[in-house]
Amino acid sequence: KEGSGEVNWATGVTNVPARKETHLHRTLESLRAAGFECPRLFVDGCKDPGEYAQFGLEVRTRYPSVRTAGNWMLALAELYLRDPHAERFAMFQDDFVTYRNLRVYLERCPYPGKGYWNLYTFPENQALANGRRGWYPSNQRGEGAVAIVFNNEATRLLLGHQRMFYRAMNPERGWRFIDGGIVEAMKEAGWVEYVHNPSLVQHTGRESTITQKRFIPAISFRGEEFNAEELIL
């Protein structure tokens, strides 16, 4: 929970132990510089929360593993149940970097009606910007769930949507492709995914732990040292 700003945030980072000593350190450092100093960690496939004591954060471990989609959904549900009045819910993965003072910028952005933010702008969505800066609708294909922000209503809608539960019955796709599950559920409800130019985060994991496919970097990302407050008009 981030309670020091104008907006009440509930934030979480999903992780697997294989990335504890690699990507996670850099991601948490970047989030601290962004203004998100105390996200809750949700670790899939770990028995002992004490293994994460070095980070000084609240930790939820799951063992045996519930895999990617299960950990993500349980994490969002726990964030909501712990703080059902939070205004913004941010779900982060453990392998990205972002800008300094990102939280300040996000709090200055008007949240879209019947929409949610994907902070990672894939090249396919970057092409839709047409030179404009700021938020705009994506191609609605749900490309990437590295860093996603929902308001309270969107969070409740997603957690209660039957598509997210029926996905678990699919042995091939039910445990992965959480980004597709999110966008499909939200589209059915008449909600829109928005992305940003420039991209607000950059993926640092070279390959997906799920598909082993290489991720394409966000071409408009301005670097970790960029101050997001410069984006405020």
BALUMVEX-404928 format. One record per residue (C-alpha): residue in three letters; x, y negated, z negated. Coordinates in steps of 0.1 Angstrom, whole numbers, plus 5000, padded with zeros to 4 digits. Example, Ala and Ser with C-alpha at 12.3 -4.5 7.8 and 13.67 -1.06 7.14 Angstrom:
<pts>
+------+------+------+------+
! type !    u !    v !    w !
+------+------+------+------+
!  Ala ! 5123 ! 5045 ! 4922 !
!  Ser ! 5137 ! 5011 ! 4929 !
+------+------+------+------+
</pts>
This chain:
<pts>
+------+------+------+------+
! type !    u !    v !    w !
+------+------+------+------+
!  Lys ! 5000 ! 5000 ! 5000 !
!  Glu ! 5013 ! 4966 ! 5009 !
!  Gly ! 4995 ! 4941 ! 4986 !
!  Ser ! 5017 ! 4910 ! 4988 !
!  Gly ! 5005 ! 4896 ! 5021 !
!  Glu ! 4973 ! 4880 ! 5032 !
!  Val ! 4961 ! 4914 ! 5045 !
!  Asn ! 4957 ! 4945 ! 5024 !
!  Trp ! 4976 ! 4973 ! 5041 !
!  Ala ! 4977 ! 5010 ! 5036 !
!  Thr ! 5007 ! 5025 ! 5054 !
!  Gly ! 5021 ! 5060 ! 5059 !
!  Val ! 5050 ! 5076 ! 5077 !
!  Thr ! 5048 ! 5112 ! 5089 !
!  Asn ! 5080 ! 5133 ! 5088 !
!  Val ! 5094 ! 5167 ! 5092 !
!  Pro ! 5125 ! 5178 ! 5072 !
!  Ala ! 5147 ! 5181 ! 5103 !
!  Arg ! 5146 ! 5144 ! 5106 !
!  Lys ! 5151 ! 5134 ! 5070 !
!  Glu ! 5188 ! 5127 ! 5074 !
!  Thr ! 5186 ! 5113 ! 5110 !
!  His ! 5157 ! 5093 ! 5123 !
!  Leu ! 5139 ! 5087 ! 5090 !
!  His ! 5166 ! 5065 ! 5075 !
!  Arg ! 5167 ! 5041 ! 5104 !
!  Thr ! 5129 ! 5040 ! 5107 !
!  Leu ! 5124 ! 5031 ! 5070 !
!  Glu ! 5151 ! 5004 ! 5072 !
!  Ser ! 5134 ! 4989 ! 5102 !
!  Leu ! 5100 ! 4990 ! 5085 !
!  Arg ! 5115 ! 4972 ! 5055 !
!  Ala ! 5128 ! 4945 ! 5077 !
!  Ala ! 5094 ! 4943 ! 5094 !
!  Gly ! 5077 ! 4937 ! 5060 !
!  Phe ! 5064 ! 4972 ! 5053 !
!  Glu ! 5085 ! 4980 ! 5023 !
!  Cys ! 5067 ! 5009 ! 5006 !
!  Pro ! 5049 ! 5032 ! 5030 !
!  Arg ! 5038 ! 5066 ! 5016 !
!  Leu ! 5058 ! 5095 ! 5031 !
!  Phe ! 5039 ! 5126 ! 5044 !
!  Val ! 5063 ! 5155 ! 5049 !
!  Asp ! 5052 ! 5186 ! 5067 !
!  Gly ! 5070 ! 5218 ! 5059 !
!  Cys ! 5086 ! 5209 ! 5026 !
!  Lys ! 5081 ! 5224 ! 4992 !
!  Asp ! 5098 ! 5200 ! 4969 !
!  Pro ! 5090 ! 5162 ! 4969 !
!  Gly ! 5122 ! 5157 ! 4949 !
!  Glu ! 5142 ! 5162 ! 4981 !
!  Tyr ! 5130 ! 5128 ! 4992 !
!  Ala ! 5137 ! 5110 ! 4959 !
!  Gln ! 5165 ! 5091 ! 4975 !
!  Phe ! 5140 ! 5069 ! 4994 !
!  Gly ! 5122 ! 5057 ! 4963 !
!  Leu ! 5088 ! 5061 ! 4979 !
!  Glu ! 5056 ! 5080 ! 4971 !
!  Val ! 5058 ! 5114 ! 4988 !
!  Arg ! 5032 ! 5140 ! 4997 !
!  Thr ! 5046 ! 5173 ! 5009 !
!  Arg ! 5028 ! 5201 ! 5026 !
!  Tyr ! 5039 ! 5238 ! 5025 !
!  Pro ! 5033 ! 5259 ! 5045 !
!  Ser ! 5034 ! 5235 ! 5074 !
!  Val ! 5001 ! 5223 ! 5088 !
!  Arg ! 5019 ! 5210 ! 5119 !
!  Thr ! 5017 ! 5177 ! 5136 !
!  Ala ! 4980 ! 5169 ! 5140 !
!  Gly ! 4971 ! 5184 ! 5106 !
!  Asn ! 4997 ! 5163 ! 5088 !
!  Trp ! 4987 ! 5131 ! 5106 !
!  Met ! 4949 ! 5136 ! 5099 !
!  Leu ! 4955 ! 5145 ! 5063 !
!  Ala ! 4978 ! 5115 ! 5059 !
!  Leu ! 4953 ! 5091 ! 5072 !
!  Ala ! 4926 ! 5106 ! 5050 !
!  Glu ! 4947 ! 5103 ! 5019 !
!  Leu ! 4956 ! 5067 ! 5027 !
!  Tyr ! 4919 ! 5059 ! 5030 !
!  Leu ! 4908 ! 5079 ! 4999 !
!  Arg ! 4935 ! 5061 ! 4978 !
!  Asp ! 4926 ! 5027 ! 4991 !
!  Pro ! 4891 ! 5027 ! 5007 !
!  His ! 4890 ! 4989 ! 5008 !
!  Ala ! 4922 ! 4984 ! 5027 !
!  Glu ! 4918 ! 4961 ! 5056 !
!  Arg ! 4945 ! 4976 ! 5078 !
!  Phe ! 4957 ! 5012 ! 5080 !
!  Ala ! 4991 ! 5018 ! 5098 !
!  Met ! 5002 ! 5053 ! 5107 !
!  Phe ! 5038 ! 5056 ! 5116 !
!  Gln ! 5060 ! 5085 ! 5128 !
!  Asp ! 5095 ! 5089 ! 5117 !
!  Asp ! 5114 ! 5081 ! 5148 !
!  Phe ! 5111 ! 5044 ! 5159 !
!  Val ! 5124 ! 5009 ! 5152 !
!  Thr ! 5106 ! 4976 ! 5153 !
!  Tyr ! 5110 ! 4939 ! 5149 !
!  Arg ! 5118 ! 4918 ! 5118 !
!  Asn ! 5087 ! 4903 ! 5102 !
!  Leu ! 5063 ! 4924 ! 5123 !
!  Arg ! 5038 ! 4924 ! 5095 !
!  Val ! 5036 ! 4887 ! 5095 !
!  Tyr ! 5029 ! 4887 ! 5132 !
!  Leu ! 5003 ! 4914 ! 5130 !
!  Glu ! 4985 ! 4895 ! 5102 !
!  Arg ! 4983 ! 4865 ! 5125 !
!  Cys ! 4968 ! 4884 ! 5154 !
!  Pro ! 4930 ! 4885 ! 5156 !
!  Tyr ! 4919 ! 4922 ! 5153 !
!  Pro ! 4899 ! 4932 ! 5183 !
!  Gly ! 4862 ! 4941 ! 5179 !
!  Lys ! 4857 ! 4978 ! 5185 !
!  Gly ! 4894 ! 4983 ! 5191 !
!  Tyr ! 4927 ! 4995 ! 5176 !
!  Trp ! 4964 ! 4988 ! 5182 !
!  Asn ! 4990 ! 5011 ! 5197 !
!  Leu ! 5023 ! 4993 ! 5190 !
!  Tyr ! 5043 ! 5014 ! 5215 !
!  Thr ! 5038 ! 5003 ! 5251 !
!  Phe ! 5046 ! 5030 ! 5276 !
!  Pro ! 5058 ! 5018 ! 5311 !
!  Glu ! 5024 ! 5029 ! 5326 !
!  Asn ! 5007 ! 5004 ! 5302 !
!  Gln ! 5035 ! 4978 ! 5306 !
!  Ala ! 5026 ! 4976 ! 5343 !
!  Leu ! 4990 ! 4965 ! 5333 !
!  Ala ! 5003 ! 4934 ! 5315 !
!  Asn ! 5007 ! 4915 ! 5348 !
!  Gly ! 5030 ! 4890 ! 5331 !
!  Arg ! 5007 ! 4881 ! 5302 !
!  Arg ! 5020 ! 4882 ! 5267 !
!  Gly ! 5001 ! 4896 ! 5237 !
!  Trp ! 4974 ! 4922 ! 5234 !
!  Tyr ! 4955 ! 4938 ! 5263 !
!  Pro ! 4936 ! 4971 ! 5270 !
!  Ser ! 4958 ! 5001 ! 5277 !
!  Asn ! 4950 ! 5027 ! 5304 !
!  Gln ! 4931 ! 5046 ! 5277 !
!  Arg ! 4952 ! 5077 ! 5280 !
!  Gly ! 4965 ! 5076 ! 5245 !
!  Glu ! 5002 ! 5076 ! 5253 !
!  Gly ! 5021 ! 5079 ! 5221 !
!  Ala ! 5011 ! 5078 ! 5184 !
!  Val ! 5044 ! 5064 ! 5172 !
!  Ala ! 5029 ! 5034 ! 5155 !
!  Ile ! 4991 ! 5028 ! 5154 !
!  Val ! 4971 ! 5003 ! 5134 !
!  Phe ! 4934 ! 5006 ! 5126 !
!  Asn ! 4910 ! 4984 ! 5107 !
!  Asn ! 4889 ! 4999 ! 5080 !
!  Glu ! 4859 ! 5006 ! 5102 !
!  Ala ! 4881 ! 5023 ! 5129 !
!  Thr ! 4896 ! 5044 ! 5102 !
!  Arg ! 4863 ! 5056 ! 5089 !
!  Leu ! 4851 ! 5062 ! 5124 !
!  Leu ! 4881 ! 5083 ! 5134 !
!  Leu ! 4881 ! 5104 ! 5102 !
!  Gly ! 4844 ! 5113 ! 5106 !
!  His ! 4845 ! 5119 ! 5144 !
!  Gln ! 4836 ! 5155 ! 5152 !
!  Arg ! 4862 ! 5157 ! 5181 !
!  Met ! 4890 ! 5154 ! 5156 !
!  Phe ! 4877 ! 5185 ! 5137 !
!  Tyr ! 4868 ! 5205 ! 5168 !
!  Arg ! 4904 ! 5200 ! 5181 !
!  Ala ! 4916 ! 5222 ! 5153 !
!  Met ! 4898 ! 5252 ! 5169 !
!  Asn ! 4919 ! 5249 ! 5200 !
!  Pro ! 4950 ! 5271 ! 5196 !
!  Glu ! 4969 ! 5254 ! 5224 !
!  Arg ! 4962 ! 5217 ! 5218 !
!  Gly ! 4946 ! 5215 ! 5184 !
!  Trp ! 4978 ! 5211 ! 5164 !
!  Arg ! 4996 ! 5187 ! 5188 !
!  Phe ! 4988 ! 5157 ! 5211 !
!  Ile ! 4973 ! 5137 ! 5183 !
!  Asp ! 4976 ! 5106 ! 5205 !
!  Gly ! 4951 ! 5122 ! 5230 !
!  Gly ! 4928 ! 5132 ! 5203 !
!  Ile ! 4927 ! 5097 ! 5189 !
!  Val ! 4919 ! 5080 ! 5222 !
!  Glu ! 4893 ! 5106 ! 5232 !
!  Ala ! 4874 ! 5103 ! 5200 !
!  Met ! 4875 ! 5065 ! 5201 !
!  Lys ! 4865 ! 5063 ! 5237 !
!  Glu ! 4835 ! 5085 ! 5230 !
!  Ala ! 4825 ! 5060 ! 5202 !
!  Gly ! 4829 ! 5031 ! 5226 !
!  Trp ! 4862 ! 5018 ! 5211 !
!  Val ! 4892 ! 5006 ! 5231 !
!  Glu ! 4930 ! 5011 ! 5226 !
!  Tyr ! 4951 ! 4979 ! 5229 !
!  Val ! 4988 ! 4976 ! 5236 !
!  His ! 5011 ! 4947 ! 5235 !
!  Asn ! 5036 ! 4928 ! 5257 !
!  Pro ! 5064 ! 4930 ! 5247 !
!  Ser ! 5062 ! 4964 ! 5231 !
!  Leu ! 5063 ! 4960 ! 5193 !
!  Val ! 5082 ! 4992 ! 5187 !
!  Gln ! 5108 ! 5014 ! 5204 !
!  His ! 5109 ! 5052 ! 5202 !
!  Thr ! 5143 ! 5065 ! 5189 !
!  Gly ! 5137 ! 5103 ! 5191 !
!  Arg ! 5151 ! 5115 ! 5224 !
!  Glu ! 5127 ! 5145 ! 5226 !
!  Ser ! 5094 ! 5154 ! 5212 !
!  Thr ! 5095 ! 5179 ! 5184 !
!  Ile ! 5063 ! 5193 ! 5199 !
!  Thr ! 5068 ! 5196 ! 5236 !
!  Gln ! 5106 ! 5190 ! 5239 !
!  Lys ! 5098 ! 5165 ! 5267 !
!  Arg ! 5120 ! 5134 ! 5268 !
!  Phe ! 5103 ! 5101 ! 5259 !
!  Ile ! 5105 ! 5072 ! 5282 !
!  Pro ! 5117 ! 5041 ! 5263 !
!  Ala ! 5095 ! 5010 ! 5261 !
!  Ile ! 5111 ! 4987 ! 5287 !
!  Ser ! 5098 ! 4954 ! 5272 !
!  Phe ! 5111 ! 4960 ! 5236 !
!  Arg ! 5133 ! 4931 ! 5226 !
!  Gly ! 5156 ! 4948 ! 5201 !
!  Glu ! 5156 ! 4953 ! 5163 !
!  Glu ! 5171 ! 4919 ! 5156 !
!  Phe ! 5143 ! 4901 ! 5173 !
!  Asn ! 5121 ! 4881 ! 5149 !
!  Ala ! 5084 ! 4889 ! 5155 !
!  Glu ! 5074 ! 4854 ! 5142 !
!  Glu ! 5087 ! 4840 ! 5175 !
!  Leu ! 5057 ! 4857 ! 5191 !
!  Ile ! 5032 ! 4835 ! 5172 !
!  Leu ! 5018 ! 4810 ! 5195 !
+------+------+------+------+
</pts>
